Amino acid sequence: MTVSPPDVILTIDTGTSQSKVFWKCWSQGNTELLLMGSEFLEISPHDLIDTGLAGGRPENDAFIELANGKVYVLGMKAQQMRGKPPTGLSKYEFAAYKALAIIGAIAETANLPEQFTIALAALLPYKEYQDRKAFHDLLSQNLVSFNFRGRRYSISPLVLDVKPEGAGLAQSRRNDAPQSFNHRNILVTMIGQRDASLLPFKQGTPQSGHGTRLGFEQLIEEIANRASLNLDTKDWGRLTEYIFQAQQNPILLERIARMVVTEAEIGRKVEQLQDAIAQSCSRYCRDLFDWIKSSLGQDLYEFDEVILSGGTSLYLKAQLEDFFAQYALELSWALDLQDQIYRSLTTPIDPVLACRVSDAFGIFKLLGGKVSRLEGVTNASWSVTISR
């Protein structure tokens, strides 16, 4: 029996800060990285405004219409609209509809027909991973018929995998050094925008994971409260970026201050922000480390290595390294995987983004290998280490 290869393979990490996607056309083309903003609104079809202007990337002007008539706008386009956040949707539903928009954006970018096939792997935070079947079924159901930017698509998934956050890091570590992985106790720790996840492995065998809503989002809320920041929706979206970048570029604290006070009060507000950040980080780390200790218990003393990833992990790099040093753990930031990302993409990305997308890239590598092993599928052009 011959199995035809998919037209497109892609891996989606539908993170809270933004969706991170690796994709390529199977038969040709380079590995691509697509990013889509986190904004998500439900609107009436009458609210779609035709500006009369063309241009821009489809992921920045994304809207979908489901078979039931519901219309959602996503990412940059949602920032310009007056719709409302959907009520009553579960997190896995948000993730499934974001996946539809991402697939539509890829279809337009690659100039694909209205019917094509895909191999897809999606990453969900460990807490949401418990709803993986519901996510799988909802996405499969809507792939049959949906509209992206007014064009109807009907897409057949030849592979549709759902993995927990951290799986890409763990499986890449296993593939790169199987003997080491199978003889060590390894903890994969992902701390992102909204969630923290722990995936433990004992001598190569996965153990029960742990997840909690304790990401950068909670830290930002604490800082905003302590610094008395009364921000509108647009400025609130900037706050996360400015706080993260201010660690390396403190002048950004002045930008935050200008959002809320007059020029004469900027100095005082910057001092208040500095104090709020220090106190909020201290409290956040205490909560995070208490959760790690309570989740793992005595197992924490039995690990040999911890693999760290996620934007929040980078922001708290020094604190995390100090914490795990108490347990004499070897620390890894998956730098080998990040090097592979640099070699695979034709356009450079900064190290912070490379760290944030490394988990998705690990799953992308595995998905490519899985498709290659399908009976009858051979593709000499497949490579995830394409030279620049």
Phi, psi and omega in degrees: 000131180260131178253122179288144179288157177287157175289323184223142167242144182206151173238132183240125169248100185276066182291164182288323180287318175191156176278136183241124191225128167255137180207160171200150169287130188298319188283335183196170175097165180269165171291132182241150174247125178243136177238135177231134180300162187276346186299144186208115182229148171261133182226167171277146177306332181287344182275352177289119185259126175270110182280347183080005182248143178247163177120176181086164181273145183299329179293343178265355181224052192263129167213145182236151172235126181275169179298335180275005177091352178293138179240130179233140172249148188225159172062221186301324180297323181294336178294337185263359189249165181252025179290187182236147174300134181299137177257147176083003178271137174282164181298324180291333177291316174306312183297319181294318181288326173298320179299319177301314181296321179296316180296320177297319179295321177295319180301317179291317181299318183270001180056049181274157178288177183287342175237125177203174183245153181222158163240122189230139170233129182244142177255132176236144172305153188303322180296319179284339180299336177295340178259024186300323180293319179296319177298312181303312184291319181294316179295316179301317181298318185277339176295337181299323182199115173205160178251136171239117181052041174087358180249132183276137177235148172226111192240136180253119177275114175283329174224133176219094182258148174234126184234154175281151174308139182098344182296324180295321178293316182294313183292325176294319177298319178296315183292323182286328182214072186299320181296315179297315182298321185279356179240010180233160173260118189235136178246120175266123184240117180246124177231110186245208185292320184241326190237157169240138182227143175237125176240103180269145175229131176246112182049046176086349183264124180293139176253176177298131180272177181220144177215150177207156177275087183210073182240197183297331179303316181291324177295318180297318178299319178296317179297315181299319179293315182292326182267005179053055180265110178258097190245149172279175187300317183295315180290329177298322177296325178288330186304315181302313181296315183293319179297317181297313184286337182295341177299325178259340184224081187301342181298340179293339176297329176294325177296319178296316181300321182293342177290337192232345183226169177282168182303323183292338184260002186299315182302315180295319182292324178298317177298320178296320178296316180301317179293319181296320180295314181299313181292320181292320178296320179298314180292318180299314180298321178299315179295318181296313183290326175297320179294317179299314181295318181288328181288321186262335180057224182292342178300334182301332180279350186260354180282148175262331189211146172236131176257121184251142176200170182106149182300319180293325176300318179295318181298325182252031186306310183297316182294320180293319179296321177295319181296309183287338177297333178299334184255013177055039181270140171284130183257139177227139176249023177053044183293328178298319179294320179295323176299322178295325177298313179303319183285335186277330184268146181277344177243140183289151173230158183280160185299327179297313179294322179301320177295318184292332184257003186295325179296315178297323180292322176301318178291325179298317176301314182293322179296319177300318177295321180295316180295321179299330182275353177300140183302127177087356181262119172228138182208097183293340183278352183291127175199140174253013177234052181290133179289151178290000000 
